């Protein structure tokens, strides 16, 4: 579950491609009721709000925002699903933002509540809640440098608790722990972070991975899990942790720490492990991703179950702090194998790939949104069993920014 904060950049990048396609057909298009929800940004040259549309299948058919969909309030939105609830949150650029909660009734979105919450940089389901954290990017002028946390109940659809965290304590090196994401692991909250000294996200400690561990729901700091075999876990607004069926937690590093605008980590892009029931990195496990993939780094992943992931990968030569790979690979973290996906569009034909995607976690299938340079937009079905991809649902009228499923 990741944000759509980069969608404005995506729209600008492909405006020229779509300029001839802008709503030249405004005739109503049939709805596609179902339990899949897609966030779609209309094609436009200026900032516009997402539309949410439903679909009965991701394998086939079509959906359109032309004459359909529920328009969202505000330009930057991010989404998270827990159980049968779908949360649409406005990124308020530092200001509080509107949160809208939906469920599905007879295949259509049904609004349950609207409220205002702080703009946050990390969020995730924990128990029956959504935990959100607003992380500072600079040291406080006076006093402690604090992060703010908030709990929203997925039962009452309202904020129920809030508090603060010492944002410097977890690193142990005087730098700010800027959480890349949050993850429930057992009855704890794991918060992987990148260590920063200011708004440019630079660090003096590029070859360290750290995860702050908190109790829940009190959010009391307990310890930091550290490893010097990799750089930091995940990327900005990108989830780099996953808990698999046996309770083990896997973490990836893209190795993209920076100082002075230059990549400074000396460690390879890698995957590490924390065994079930422990709060230490497993020193017997290290997957050098660059070696296993013959020269790629991992930039994002989608867990499909049974220890397999659909991963975004980028050649090491062109990696960057904000580069999301346009190639896909199947990663088996137990077998330590990486297999490039066949049947997926060539990187040069892709304008952008959706970073918030869906899998039923059946050990086989994942669904990834792809916006192509020819002006078409598709959901691709990825088969981890034979590392192949085929076109599925077609989307018209805009760019896919998120794919979710509501029970």
Secondary structure, 3 states (H helix, E strand, C coil): CCECCCHHHHHHHHHHHHHHHCCCCCCCCCCCCCCEEEEEEECCCCCCCEEEEEECCCCCCEEECCCCCEECCCCCEEEEEECCEEEEEECCCCCCEEEEEEEEECCEEEEEEEEEECCCCEEEEECCEEEEEECCCCCCCCCCCEEEEEEEECCCCCEEEEEEEECCCCCCCCCEEEECCCEEECCEEEEEEEEECCCCCCCCCCCCEEEEEEECCCCCEEEEEEECCCCCCEECCECCEEECCCCCEEEEECCCCEECCEECCCCCCEEEEECCCCCCCCCCCCEEHHHHCCCEEEEEEEEEECCEEEEEEEEHHHCCCCCCCCEEEEEECCCCEEEECECCCCHHHEEEECCCCECCCCCCEEEEEEEECCCCEEEEEEECCCCEEEEEEEEECEEEEEEEECC
